[in-house]
Amino acid sequence: MKQLIHRIGAVTATLCIFTFFTSTIVVELFGTEQTIATVKSLIVMPGLFILIPAIAAAGATGMAMSTPKSLGLVGAKRKRMPFIGANGLLILLPAAIVLDQWASAGRFDTTFYLVQALELLAGGINLTLMILNIRDARKLIGK
């Protein structure tokens, strides 16, 4: 059961981050300020309410299925998770909330775009690390 919860959480979290990342880029390139505000709002609600439990489930079940001294692919996955969590909690979560507030207020200034650039960088890093974790998990189960 842990493995199933882990897989569902990991895939859901990765798809959320991918969706947030790509929709932000697409709406910035082709959208209006109103569509940008809508996307930022949707990322916060319901997006974060899907992402946060999914990533928590993946992290908790992953830690439960490994040991602190895990080596190889499991060890690599285990080492990535604290960075993914810290990056999400310290950068991505606050950035998403602040950008939503600023976008809904029509505040599209230099600071907005600097925070958004930081959010995209941190999101890209997390997405890459999460994809590496999925790749390593697939190797572990022989797929």
Secondary structure, 3 states (H helix, E strand, C coil): CHHHHHHHHHHHHHHHHHHHHHHHHHHHHHCCHHHHHHHHHHHHHHHHHHHHHHHHHHHHHHHHHCCCCCCHHHHHHHHHHHHHHHHHHHHHHHHHHHHHHHHHCCCCCHHHHHHHHHHHHHHHHHHHHHHHHHHHHHHHHCC
